[in-house]
Amino acid sequence: MTSDTTTGPDLPTDDDARGKRDTAARLDEEILGGPRRYTLSDLVDGTGLSQEFIENYWRWLGLPVTHPTEVWFTDADMRALREIGELVDSERLDEQAQMTLIRSLGHTTDRLALWQVEAFVEHLSRRDHLDDVSARLAALDRVPDLTARLSRQLEHAWRRQLAALTGRLATEFGGARRGTQDDDELPLPRAVGFADIVSFTKRTAGLGSQELSEFVQLFESRARDVITEAGGRVVKTIGDAVLFVADDVTTGAEVALGLAAPHATDTEIPVRVGFVWGRVLSRFGDVFGPDVNLASRITELAEPATVLVDPHTASLLASSSRYALTAQPAQEVQGIGEITPVRLQRAYTGA
């Protein structure tokens, strides 16, 4: 009688499973810088921190402790927890501040790790003409060798961004007196705006994964370049749109007009842009407030390759000879009421 326990060609063998575990363990140890050698109880004993704090730390990072009795943690984990414990004590951070700081790390690095690995997958697929699975396997082989260099680049970029941020804040608030702000108004005066791809769903229908990736990447790269060169900052990208801020209304206008301007390339991506000058709250790497919502709604009213602003922003730009401002028909916008958008263009300077 023929045995029914033989392994077919498509079924994994014990050797296959063992090989996958060995590969995963090797990658894990190389990336983490050492073996996992501690349990949750070991971390509690070795750091002097409570189990509750340690579990919160991992959950806020987006890596919850799902194996509390298993050997799961490394020497680097022990050092990191000791350091965050010292920071909490020295700065007397309450739980909300602890959560915000640690979640900022988890949210940012989770997206960063995915973004960087996918970049290598795309690169290897293009360079070596690999299918997606083969490209991912090839990327896995490269990641351990790249980890040290990528981590140094991360620290360098973070320090430069932190220096830029503190420099801006020092310039903006260095001469301000404490306690002079109205408690009812949002703290930061900013130009805030959106650039939105026109007919994104229609333009991307039928695109394969590679083509869709290239289309979205091209839009985001162009937008980031324009915003940065004009002096603004990208807050975030939201699928087919980008949210930006600038520290003064003129810079906001230059960013907006740059985003709406056509690009002399084979791949044209028409966008519509709206921005307003107002006040925002900056939290969690994002900006909030009624003026952010107003900028979003004004963007929805714009025609392709045009910029719209609200009447208040238009009045601030009206004294500049660089811009032409044209009031548009009033429109009713749900949740806001009637808006009279104003089209922003560069002033004609010809003879």
Secondary structure, 3 states (H helix, E strand, C coil): CCCCCCCCCCCCCHHHHHHHHHHHHHHHHHHHCCCCCECHHHHHHHHCCCHHHHHHHHHHHCCCCCCCCCCCECHHHHHHHHHHHHHHHHHCCCHHHHHHHHHHHHHHHHHHHHHHHHHHHHHHHHHHCCCHHHHHHHHHHHHHHHHHHHHHHHHHHHHHHHHHHHHHHHHHHCCCCCCCCCCCCCCEEEEEEEEEECCHHHHHCCCCHHHHHHHHHHHHHHHHHHHHHHCCEEEEEECCEEEEEECCHHHHHHHHHHHHCCCCCCCCCCEEEEEEEEEEEEECCEEECHHHHHHHHHHHHCCCCCEEECHHHHHHHCCCCCEEEEECCCEEECCCEEECCEEEEECCCCC
